Amino acid sequence: MKILALACVSALLACATAGAEPPPAGPTPAPAPSRKPPPPKGCVAKGTPEVEIDHGPIGTGKQASWTFKIYESGAWTYETKDADGKAGEPKRGCFAGEDLTAIKADVAVSWKVSPVGMHCMAMATTEDKVLVNGKQVFTEKMCNSQKLDDASAKALADLNAKMKTATGG
């Protein structure tokens, strides 16, 4: 009788495990780390930027600062520092197609600056320096004593909009 009972239990176990998958051999491998796709071929942040906008304090004031650069290839970089000068996580990317064509058109404007007759007397604490091909073409700050011509002002607004879209700012 014991043999018959053992045979029945063995048969039941065999049936219960017949469709089950065997246990994995060894530890489960970790998933591969997610990687950002590489930038388009030739998109390199190298040489003098075509456009650079540096935002920072005037004088020795302690304020956050950032620098946005666009290179001929369409590569862009965005670097920040907090008020104590500690660097933040840099951001990088690449403009291409219509965006890059529009940027090149913005860079090509005259960048004409003219004095403003009367301006307010408030003291600015920060300024944005705009450089094109390594040459400073304009400094933007509160109560500025200079202004850009219409085409240059539109180009700067377009560049700022592209920067904000690219950096998520």
Secondary structure, DSSP 8 states (H G I E B T S, - for coil): -HHHHHHHHHHHHHHHHTTS----SSS-------------TT----SS-SEEEEEEESTT----EEEEEE-TTSEEEEEEE-TT--B---EEEE--HHHHHHHHHHHTS---EEE-SS------SEEEEEEETTEEEEEEETT-SEEE-HHHHHHHHHHHHHHHHHHT-
